[in-house]
Amino acid sequence: MKLSRIALAGGVAASTVLLIAGPAAAHVSVQPVGEAAKGGYATLNFKVPNERDQASTVKLEVNFPADHPLSSVTPQAVPGWDIKIDKSKLDKPLEVHGKKITEAVSKVTWTADDSEIAPGYFQQFPVSVGALPEDADQLVFKAIQTYDNKEVVRWIEEPTEGGEEPDSPAPVLKLSAAADDHHGGGAADDAKKADAKEGDDHKGADTAASTKETHAAASSSSSDTTARTLGIIGIVIGVAGVAFGVLAGRRRSA
């Protein structure tokens, strides 16, 4: 009886943990594809889970940080969803590749056309962004999720360092250290690898040619030695034949 009560209490406690942890974990989030390096470009996936049992998600609004405007924001087409991009004027223009950018994307909205996020499912919304700021460790994207029953969930609470996660946390993108080429570091590394491979290929070709020449020389030397040996054997056989003929002639004369 005592064991049964303990088991029951443990089950209730575990259920309580799941009930508390479940909603906190299932919120709109943002993750980079690969790295999101300071000063570089990245592809971001905004992941939207459906938290309701009796409603589907039909709209997502993502607000881009005004304190760190991004000069380039390009969403990827998502089948069944219409995309709207809003821009706003910048108080301080950005200079990108020698050009001044006076406005930047402030919000991207995805609205279900002939699709939706049904209960028990999630959807990812990819966006290519850049250049990421060099003077920040993270970017906060406030998001608003709308269900087909008109319910609106605002994922806009900014987390505090060392504090507990808010009930409706905003998606946060962590930025990694700046890469040398400001494009994720891949281009420079690939160029170095290509140069090294080319050098190795040349070395390999030179080595192969040298080996071929050595084999050819060895083969030629072997052929010369064989020819000389056969020549000497032929001479010896010839001399022996002459000597045998002379001796045979003398015996007949005797």
Protein Blocks (a to p, Z undefined) as FASTA:
>chain_A
ZZmmmmmmmmmmmmmmmmmmmmmmmccddddehiadehiacddddddddfbfkbccfbdc
ddddfklccfbdcddddehiacdddddddfbdcdeehiacfbdcfbdcdddfkbccdehi
acddddddddddfkbcbdcdddddddfkopacddfbccdehiacdfbdcdddddddddfk
lnoommmmmmmmmmmmmmmmmmmmmmmmmmmmmmmmmmmmmmmmmmmmmmmmmmmmmmmm
mmmmmmmmmmmmZZ
